[in-house]
Amino acid sequence: MKTETKTKKEEKPNKLEKLVLDITAPFKMKQEIELQQLAVFVGANSSGKSFMLKVAFALGCVGVMRTAPPGPNSAAQFVFDNTFTDQNFNGVFRSVYTKGYVMVELKDGKVISSGVAGEITPVTYMSADMRLFDNMVTYLRLRKKASKEPLEFMKTMLEAYRLYNFSFMESFLARLPLIIPDSAKSYLDGFDFPDRIASIEVDKDKCEFTAVLKDGKKKNISTYGAGHQAVLSMLIGGLGA
């Protein structure tokens, strides 16, 4: 007797597939931007590259905060106010994922409607302000002085940092100490790193990030040059994110 074996179709991973924007103020933009597995934004300064990344971050953040009290519109207002400086948008922002979507409509910077459906995959945005460990050390110093009460802590940090930098740093700190996988070590070799780094640690009291080398020695990451700091932060910032 002949039998047939059915192979279950491999399920596609959930990802951000496109941004759909219809903005009328403070500038006009009606555009649909499809995003592939690798998306490269090229353009002159002030052409909107960072803006698109912030929109992707903000909508993903709204999606994962859908159940936050007192309601979705309030969550969206909080995210947009703390992602964009002098936020005063008129228009509709929409992100489409493989398995869901997020929509936020604003008038004069106030969220008048929002909607979230399905599964949302948040976006990690590392801005230039957090690309160097020197900048991260400054963050640690403010963090150390801030109140430990959650709401007061967040209020203090968001007075100095945009929401995407705050969320990136808190996620980053939560993953430390972090062991660097062999594949990443090979990647670092391509940038002429002077040391073989085995792991990254943080001392929140001293406000220092430390590279633990293969031979067990430790090195303050701020002693590396800006180029090596940037490569290291971009690499390990995505590990486990």
Secondary structure, 3 states (H helix, E strand, C coil): CCCCCCCCCCCCCCCEEEEEEEEEECCCEEEEEECCCCCCCCCCCCCCHHHHHHHHHHHHHHHHCCCCCCCHHHHHHHHHHHHCCCCCCEEEEEEEECCEEEEEEEECCEEEEEEEEECCCCCCCCCHHHCCHHHHHHHHHHHHHCCCCHHHHHHHHHHHCCHHHHHHHHHHHHCCCEECCHHHHHHHHCCCCCCCEEEEEEECCCCEEEEEECCCCEEEHHHCCHHHHHHHHHHHHCCCC
